[in-house]
Amino acid sequence: MFAKHFIKRLLRDTQGATAVEYGLIAALIVIAMVTALQGLATETVGMWGDVSDKYEAVNNNEGG
């Protein structure tokens, strides 16, 4: 009986709902930022890989 009363009271209670909503919005923003940064990191790693390859090619040609 206590659990049924507690659940009914919990469902009617709206106190703190705004904090939960702001928390969900913040979580969605963080997820979007992480996704965007992962894409940027992949591009950056590729770019530095190209720079490294070109640097090695230049150094190998100078030695020969």
Secondary structure, 3 states (H helix, E strand, C coil): CHHHHHHHHHHHCCCCHHHHHHHHHHHHHHHHHHHHHHHHHHHHHHHHHHHHHHHHHHHHHHHC
